[in-house]
Amino acid sequence: MRLDTDGRLTDQQGNPLLTAGGPVVVQGGAVEIQGDGTILVDGSNAGKLLIVEPNENGRLMKEGFGRYSAQGGVHAVDEAGTHVRQGSIEDANLDSMLSMVDLVTIQRAFAANIDALKAMDSVLGAVTNEVGKVG
């Protein structure tokens, strides 16, 4: 997050972070976001992050840059099950390097199975051709 020229707290794309009263405006030095979403600026309360979820989970429209719009509207989340972590970056819940290793392993296993099937096919073809011959 960063401050824009108007003192609003924004994300990397310049979109303002919101509270129930609108954008978060910072007038001070030290910004802290607590686990419940409360924003403290120089130790005083500057609002609380607006955290919502869609009314209909399957009705999200991708807008880009990790943003989605809810086609069926939104509602506030249950605060007991939500925790904000300052300084953390949300990322995919997978490790790309391990996924690449898994992909290579699967590809090699597939190639080995193809070779085994080709060998079995040639053996079965030889058996079928040899049994069918009359001496």
C-alpha positions as CSV (number, residue, x, y, z in Angstrom):
1,M,0.0,0.0,0.0
2,R,1.0,3.6,-0.5
3,L,-0.2,7.1,-0.2
4,D,-1.4,9.1,-3.2
5,T,-1.0,12.8,-3.7
6,D,-4.3,13.5,-1.8
7,G,-3.1,11.4,1.2
8,R,-5.4,8.5,0.5
9,L,-4.2,5.0,1.2
10,T,-4.1,3.0,-2.1
11,D,-3.1,-0.3,-3.5
12,Q,-0.3,-0.8,-6.1
13,Q,-2.8,0.1,-9.0
14,G,-3.9,3.4,-7.2
15,N,-7.3,2.1,-6.1
16,P,-8.2,3.6,-2.7
17,L,-8.7,1.4,0.4
18,L,-12.2,1.9,1.7
19,T,-13.9,2.2,5.1
20,A,-17.7,2.3,5.6
21,G,-17.3,6.1,5.3
22,G,-15.2,6.2,2.1
23,P,-11.5,6.2,1.2
24,V,-8.9,6.0,4.0
25,V,-7.2,9.5,4.3
26,V,-4.0,9.5,6.2
27,Q,-2.9,12.7,7.9
28,G,0.2,11.6,9.9
29,G,3.2,9.5,9.8
30,A,2.9,6.0,11.3
31,V,0.1,3.8,9.8
32,E,-0.8,0.5,11.5
33,I,-3.6,-1.8,10.5
34,Q,-4.8,-4.1,13.3
35,G,-6.1,-7.7,12.9
36,D,-9.7,-6.6,12.9
37,G,-9.1,-4.0,10.1
38,T,-8.9,-1.0,12.4
39,I,-6.6,1.6,10.9
40,L,-4.4,3.6,13.4
41,V,-2.5,6.7,12.2
42,D,0.0,7.9,14.8
43,G,-1.9,5.9,17.4
44,S,-5.3,7.4,16.8
45,N,-8.2,5.6,15.1
46,A,-8.6,6.6,11.4
47,G,-11.4,4.1,10.6
48,K,-11.9,0.4,9.9
49,L,-11.3,-1.3,6.5
50,L,-14.5,-2.3,4.7
51,I,-14.3,-6.0,4.3
52,V,-17.1,-7.6,2.2
53,E,-17.9,-10.9,0.5
54,P,-20.3,-11.5,-2.4
55,N,-24.0,-12.4,-1.8
56,E,-23.7,-15.1,-4.5
57,N,-20.3,-16.9,-4.6
58,G,-20.6,-17.9,-8.3
59,R,-21.5,-14.4,-9.5
60,L,-18.0,-12.7,-9.6
61,M,-16.8,-10.9,-12.7
62,K,-13.0,-10.7,-13.1
63,E,-11.8,-7.1,-13.7
64,G,-8.0,-7.7,-13.7
65,F,-5.1,-7.1,-11.2
66,G,-6.7,-9.5,-8.7
67,R,-9.9,-7.5,-8.6
68,Y,-13.5,-8.9,-9.0
69,S,-16.9,-7.2,-9.1
70,A,-19.8,-8.9,-7.4
71,Q,-22.8,-9.1,-9.8
72,G,-25.3,-10.0,-7.0
73,G,-24.1,-7.4,-4.5
74,V,-22.0,-7.7,-1.3
75,H,-22.4,-7.9,2.4
76,A,-20.1,-7.4,5.4
77,V,-18.1,-10.5,6.5
78,D,-18.3,-12.1,9.9
79,E,-15.5,-10.4,11.8
80,A,-14.9,-13.4,14.0
81,G,-13.7,-15.4,11.0
82,T,-11.7,-12.7,9.4
83,H,-8.2,-11.6,10.2
84,V,-6.2,-8.8,8.5
85,R,-2.4,-9.2,8.4
86,Q,-0.4,-6.0,7.9
87,G,2.7,-6.5,5.8
88,S,1.5,-9.7,4.2
89,I,1.0,-10.1,0.5
90,E,-1.9,-12.4,-0.6
91,D,-0.6,-14.9,-3.1
92,A,-1.7,-18.1,-4.7
93,N,-2.0,-21.1,-2.3
94,L,0.5,-23.1,-4.2
95,D,4.2,-23.2,-4.8
96,S,5.0,-22.7,-8.5
97,M,8.4,-24.5,-8.3
98,L,6.8,-27.6,-6.7
99,S,4.0,-27.5,-9.3
100,M,6.6,-27.5,-12.1
101,V,8.4,-30.5,-10.5
102,D,5.0,-32.3,-10.3
103,L,4.3,-31.5,-13.9
104,V,7.6,-32.9,-15.1
105,T,7.1,-36.1,-12.9
106,I,3.6,-36.6,-14.4
107,Q,4.9,-36.1,-17.9
108,R,7.7,-38.7,-17.4
109,A,5.2,-41.2,-15.9
110,F,2.9,-40.7,-18.9
111,A,5.7,-41.2,-21.4
112,A,6.8,-44.4,-19.5
113,N,3.2,-45.7,-19.6
114,I,3.0,-45.0,-23.4
115,D,6.2,-47.0,-23.9
116,A,4.9,-49.9,-21.8
117,L,1.6,-49.9,-23.8
118,K,3.5,-49.9,-27.1
119,A,5.6,-52.9,-25.9
120,M,2.5,-54.8,-24.8
121,D,0.8,-54.0,-28.2
122,S,3.7,-55.4,-30.1
123,V,3.8,-58.6,-28.0
124,L,0.0,-59.1,-28.4
125,G,0.3,-58.4,-32.1
126,A,3.1,-61.1,-32.5
127,V,1.1,-63.6,-30.4
128,T,-2.0,-63.0,-32.5
129,N,-0.1,-63.3,-35.8
130,E,1.8,-66.4,-34.8
131,V,-1.2,-68.3,-33.4
132,G,-3.2,-67.6,-36.6
133,K,-0.6,-69.2,-38.8
134,V,-1.1,-72.8,-39.9
135,G,2.0,-74.7,-40.3
